[in-house]
Amino acid sequence: MEQKLLSSDLFSHPNKLLQDHLSGVAKLSQTFSNEKTIKLIDKNLLIDISHIITLSHDLGKSTNYFQEYLFFTEEQKLKYQNKNKSHHSLLSAVCGYFLVKEYLNIKNIDDWFLPFIAFLVIKRHHTNIDDIINETNISENELAILNEQIENINADKLKNLGNHINQRIDKNNIKNWVGKIKEELKDIRKKLRVENQKNDIKKYLMINLFYSILLDADKSDVVIDGKKVFSRVENITDNLVDKFKEQKNWGKSYINNLREEAYREVINNEVDLSRRVYSLNLPTGLGKTLISFSFALKLRNILYTKEKFIPRIIYSLPFLSIIDQNYSVFEDILNTNQVKIDSNILLKHHHLSEIFYHQNNIEMESDSAKILIEGWNSEIIVTTFIQLFHTLISNKNRSLRKFHRLANSIIILDEIQSIPYKYWLLCKEILKTIAEEFNSYIIFVTATEPLIFKRDEVCQLSDRNKYFSKLDRLTITPKLENDLTIEEFAETIEIDENKKFLFIFNTIENSAKKFYKLLTKNVNKKEITYLSTHIVPKERLKRIQDIKQCKYKIVVSTQLVEAGVDIDFDVVYRDIAPLDSINQSAGRCNRNNRNPGKVFIVSLKDDNGKRFAQYIYDPVLLNITSKLLKKYETIKEKDFLNLIDEYYKETTEKMSSDSSREILEAIYKLKYDSTDETQSIEHFNLIEQDYPRIDVFVELDSEAKNIWEQYKQIKNIKDIFERKKSFDHIKPLFYQYVISISQKCKNIPPEVEGFMYVPQNCLEDYYDIETGYITKSSGIIW
């Protein structure tokens, strides 16, 4: 008769036994580890080490200090004298270190780094990782607390816990381990100082992989009941886009024939699985989204058939404005093929994503939904560059939780030219290593292929020269002889009533908005609209939809329409910018090859004689662009490719990669964070704010008024976790009425309930229905 194990009567959470939590987290870690087929570490070793880490990650909760604290009221917790002794991570980390070390000894595996990884990731599973050298320090005070904690453990309960999780743990063992840990860490510190001299990213990947699996399993077990939700979907066929195109039955035309030719060339390519970095470099408007998605589906099925693993497709884009657009395309493809779209098939994730996750006709509770969305628990994930790169390069617990999803994935980077040049080298090194060590594949999608990788390091999916040479949709005319003020520029414009015009400016207040007001004096207001980030997002999106439906003949905008927004004009005027931005602007002109399009490049200046472009862009890039453009009176579309290649060649020669090298050095040295001036992984920021900003809620309509009332009620919720949970529910709608303005703005509204707030009855003082926020400052260019 099987002997029934006695319960430890120890709790991990108020409603969960510690033995159940540790077992649950361990089972999830096995699920996550078992689906990995990677070069970095043997699968069985990954499964076993993750299993030990997850079983030991909360052993420190065995102390009476923690068990008492867990059931205290909030008021009692504030008064608790032994609060520092109730902490559990460090004691758990010591246990994890020695349990992994014992396992490796039994298996005759000589590896000092894996036990240290166990120590590190358990120690930091509620916080962020620090400089790796600092992580090897343990103070006398910490040792004293550890010893007090051991004495405070009920030996019988600990023994019962060990029996439940099948681990050899008792008070004497743990006491012995605590006695050894300082010397162990001292020895590791010496080894790390030697290892840190090597230019090797693999140790960084290894730490993050184990850290990510622990974090995801831990958080998932707490809020998600059972592991069925994590089961993978194998049968997504690779002909979805073909069937979608057949159903849509787009008519024959020169541009559609070219799109089909490019599609067939890419899809009919033989796939060499040894090539891990691909590039789809095609002119704007040739259907790169459909082509790249179809190729990714094909690659996914080949990998599943030949390599026996199921890759996730991670489709990343630079801007929120095009996330919804591309997500809708994928949604349409799946619907057309009658594929049931559960969240585990298709998922959208960015910082304003709706907290909604459904599977098998069941809508998850918000806590579960949040965990599943932020953990990228889906086969096809549509996300931002920010989410992707701050998963690749971060010290933060929250960002790194989904890091393990990058293993065995197909990562598509659409509009890759949006990556700042200073991070090209960093991007290359981290993506190359991820592809090799994590058995993943990278696809760059672009109309202007930046030289992040050398041409021979990338597998070209299409003959880019062929498609550029076949297009003659537009000409670019540089008009850079003189810098013009906005008034002078406005005087040169003649509007042809039979054509659609797009004007793209570099700044808001003194260029875009000023030009719009001048132009509206001479044209019918019903035919013109205005776009900038000073328009609340809800209205901005509506205007973009109206533009797509040809409701306006004239659009005055900032750069937000540049990349990926599917709109089409006959004539485009663009204030001078780096050449890759100009190329993106040109992509909004005659996309569908109806009538010859014209793009004019001008150089605009403010009243002080300073070019607006100088406020925004790197002077080196502007100089390279001006020098190249001044060689031409007009530039035909077929000449774009050679011109952009020349631009990138000069860019690589003249621009600095110091920012990349500094972050890479931090990665090599595992310097996750720093307390001094030295650069660390924590300092990486893909998009740096060029000026300090303030968020403002604009109560534009009755819906905004209702949302603000909900926000005020939420602010009154005393429990911080409940308050955050409630705000997460309204967050996507709330931010549809939020704009960011410069801190230098002279017209900042009052703060209400912790947020700058413009009520409906004060709109005329702060917000113009046509042009957005009223800065009341001639000196503010933003």
Secondary structure, DSSP 8 states (H G I E B T S, - for coil): ----------EEETTEEHHHHHHHHHHHHHHHHHT---SSS-HHHHHHHHHHHHHHTTGGGGBHHHHHHHTS-HHHHHH-TTGGGG--HHHHHHHHHHHHHHHHHHTT---SHHHHHHHHHHHTTTS---BTTGGG---HHHHHHHHHHHHTB-HHHHHHHHHHHT----HHHHHHHHHHHHHHHHHHHHHHHHHTTS---HHHHHHHHHHHHHHHHHHHHHH--SSGGG-------TTHHHHHHHHH-----HHHHHHHHHHHHHHTS---TT--EEEEE--TTS-HHHHHHHHHHHHHHHHHHHH----EEEEEES-HHHHHHHHHHHHHHHHHTT----TTTEEEESTT-----EETTEE--HHHHHHHHHTT-SSEEEEEHHHHHHHHS---HHHHTTGGGGTTEEEEEETGGGS-GGGHHHHHHHHHHHHHHTT-EEEEEESS--TTS-GGGSEESS-HHHHHHT--SEEEEEEEEEEE-HHHHHHH----TTS-EEEE-S-IIIIIIHHHHHHTTTS-GGGEEEE-TTS-HHHHHHHHHHHHTT--SEEEE-GGGSSS----BSEEEEE---HHHHHHHHTTBSTT-SS-EEEEEEEEB-TTS-BTHHHHS-HHHHHHHHHHHTT-S-EEGGGHHHHHHHHHHHHHHHS--HHHHHHHHHHHTTB---SSSS--GGG--SS--SS-EEEEEE--SHHHHHHHHHHHHHHT--SHHHHHHHHHHHHHHHGGGEEEEETT-S----EETTEEEE-GGGHHHHEETTTEE----TT---
